[in-house]
Amino acid sequence: MGQLARQDESRAQVGWLVGAMMRMIRPLVRFAVGRISCSALVELVREAYVTEARRYLEAENPDKRVTTSALSLLCGMDGRAIKVYETRDGEMALADVCSEAAILEMWRMDESFIDPDTGAPARLLIHGPHSTFQRLVSRSAGRAVTPQTALDRLLESGNVRLCDDDTRVELVDPFFMPVEPSERTAIEAGSFAINRLGRAVAHNTRRHTSSDSSWLQQDRWTHRIPKERLEIVREDIRALIESHIRAVENHLEAEELHPSKRDECSIGVGWYYWENPTNTEEARSGAT
């Protein structure tokens, strides 16, 4: 095969891989929007990448020391950055997670926005060049964020309220909550489900290097359900999956050993349902 053909094949493989990665990443990003900033998500990815790269190298050569050079090659990161991600405790300040929290933190911590008489966060004029809400937003969230955009978001979340004929804004709650209490259970369960599905995919793509058998990981779908039948089909599928869940629970319970001192193997099965209400090209490609 000539060099041009090899180059075209390499480009095609890279394009295919990038497309596959985008399908994996898109649901995570969709969840992150409105809860965590892109920069914070990138920091989490970088930290996870360094950890997983080290595990990959350790598994590939158990008797060989993992060098910073090998990690840099796999991660595409500077060695100093790798050391930072390997030594930090993994905790992120709320102000680093989202711009809304950064705005509120500066408001209650920076002397420029503190009432000198009370020592509490001052009522701020919305517009103006000095100790105003506009200045606060510019300094904490960046000049690309307009004060009106930030104000609308913080009014919606209940952290601030308008006063003085809507010319000033007052801090009500200094702590931005990116997650509603009612969401926590679903998010917790969803995070484990995504993690476990990801582990199955990773196992099945790497098992060619070992003698491990594949893990079951399949989907079934159709693009031809009439809209008027959607709710009926959804309920029928729910009932069918719930019957499978009960059957698997019974089987696992029958196989369990009584509590013992030695470690046992953990296994599990997951179920999920999805739908795209419109028969778009994006839906047909599975990109959503």
N, C-alpha and C positions, 0 to 999 in steps of 0.2 A: 504494500500500500504506500502511495506517495505521500510526501510531506503535507501537501495541500489537503489531501483526503483525511489524513490523520488530524490536521488542524480543524477541519470542519467537524469531524467526529467528536473531538474534544470540546468544541464550542457547543455542539448539540447536547452532549452529556451535562455540561455545566448549566445550560439553559434548562434542561429537564430537572436537574437536581434543585436549582433555585426555585423552580415552580413548585416542586414537591414540598420544599421547606416552607414556602409561602403559605401553602394550604395548612401546614401544621401550625404556623405562627399566627395566622389570621384570627382564629377563635380566641387565642390568648390575648392578642392586642385588643380585640373587640371587647373583651371583659375588662381590660385595663383602662380603656378610655373612660374618663370621668372619675376614676378612682386613684390612679397612680400616673405620674408624668412619664413621658417617653424617656427622659434622661434617667429617671429612677429605674425604669424597667431595663434599660440598657446596662445599668450598673449591676442589677441582679443577674442578667444574662452573662456578663463578664465574669462575675464571681462564680457562678455555676459552671461556666466553661472551664475555668482554671481547675476547679475541683474534679470535674468529669474527665478532663484531659489527663490529670495525674492518675486517676483510677484506671483509665485506658492504658496508660504506659505501664503501670504496675501489673495489670492483668496480662499484658502482652509479654513482658519480661519480668517475672516475679523476683528473679535473683539479681536484677540490675537496678542500680540506683537511678532514680529519676532526676535528670539534670534540668536546670533552668533553661538551657539551650534547647533541649527536647520539648519542653513546655512552650517555649517561645515559638518554635516551629509549628507546633500543632495549633496553638491559639492565635498566632499572628499578632502577638502582643509583646511589648517591651518587657524585658526582664524585671525592671523596677516595678512596673505595674503588677506583674504576676506576684511579686513578693508582698505588695500591698494587699492584694485580694486574698492571699493565703494567710496573712497574719491578722487581718481585722476580724472583729467578733461577729460580723454579719448583721448587726443592728443598724437600722437607719432612722435618723431623726424624722419626725413627721414633716418638718419643713423641707426636707430633702425629697420627700415622696410626692408632694403635689404643691403647685403654686399657691393654691388657696391657703394652705397651712403656712407657707412662707410669708404671705401677706399678713396674716394674723399674728404670727410670731414677732415680726418686726414691729408691728403696731404696739404690742405690749412690752417689747424689750428695748426698742430704740428711743433714746431720750428726745429725739426730734419729734416724736409723736406722742409724748407723755405730757399730761397736764401737770405743770410745775406745782400747782397748789394742792392737788390731791394725790399725785404720784400714780394715778390711774391712766389708762389709755384715753387720750383726749378725743373730744368730738372734732371731726375734721371737715373743713370745707372740701367739697368734692373736687372742684377744679382750682388750679393755681400752681405757681412754680415752687412754693416753699413747703411748709409743713401741712400739706394737704393730702387727701386720699389719692389724688393723681400722682403726686410725688412718691407716696408710699408704694403704689402699684408699680411705678416705673423702677424703683430701686430694688424691690423684692422679687418681681415677676418678669421684669424686662420691658423695654420700650415697645415691643411688639404687642403687648397686652394693653388695651385701652382701659381707662378707669371705669367706663360704662360696662364693659364686658365683665370685669372683676366684680363690680357692684351688683350686677344682675345675679351672678352666681352666688355671691355671699348673702344676698337678700333671700334667694331661693332656699339656701341651706339654713337660714335663720341665725346666722352668725352676726349680722348687722341689721340696723334699721335706720330709716331716714328720719331726719328731724329738721326744725327751722325752715319750714316751707320747701323742703326737699333740697336745700342747698348744702346741708351738712349730713354727715353720716356718723353713727354712733356704734361702738363695739358692744355687742350683747353677749356673745359667747366666744371666747378667745381660742376655742379648740375646734378645728374643722374635723368632721367625722366622715371619712370617705366611704364608710360602709354602714348601712342601716343595721340596727340590731336584728331585725327580722330577716336579713340576708345571710347572717353568719352561718347558720346551719347548712343552707344550700351551697354556700361558697366552700365551706369545709369539706362537705361530701364531694362536691365537684372537683376540688383540687386533688383529692385522693384518686378519684376516677380517672382524671386526665393523666395523673402520674402513672397509674397502673396500666392504662392503655399504652402510654408511651413506652413503658418497660417491655410490654409484649412486642411492640413494633421493633424496638431496638434489639430484643432477643432474636426475633425472626430474621433480621437483616444481618446479624453477626454469627448465627449458628453454623454457617458454612465453614467457619474456622475451628469448630469443635464437633464433638460427637453428640451434642445435645439435640433432642428432638424439638420440633417446632411447637409453639404454643398456639392454641386455637384463637384466631382473630379474624373474624369475617363480618361483612355487612350484607344485607339484602335491601334492595330499594326498587322503586318504579317511578316513572315520570308521568304515569297515565291515570292517576286517581282523579275523578271528577270532583270539582270543588264542593258540590252539594253532598257528596259522600264522605268528605274529609272527616267530619266529626264522628261519624259512625265507625269508620275504619280506625280512627285514633283510639276510640274506646274498645273496639274489638282487639286491637293489638295490645293495649294495656292489659286486658283480661288474660290474653294468651301469655304475655310475659310474666304476669303475676303467678300464673300456674307453673311456669318454668321455675320461678324463684322458689316457690314452696317445694317443688320436687328436688331442686339442688340443695336447699337447706336441709331437707330430710336425709339426703344422701351424705352430706358432709357430717351431720350429727351422728349418723350410723358408723362413719369411718373414724371418728375422733377417739383417741385414747383418753383414759382417765388422767387427770392432772398428775404429772410426774416431775421429777427433778431435772430430767434431761430435756434439752431443747427439742422441739418438734418442728416440722416443716409447716410453713404458712402457704396456703393456696387459696385462690378465690376466683370468682367469675363475676363479670359485670354485664349489665344490660343498659341500653339507652335507646331512645327514640328520637328521630329528627324529621323535620319536614321543611320544604321550601314552598311557600304559598304561590309563588309565581314560577312559571316554566321558562326561566331566563337562561341565557347561554351560560352565565356564571353558575347557576344552580345545576345545570346539566353536567358541567365540568367538575363539579364537586368542590369548587374553589371557596364556597361559603363555609 
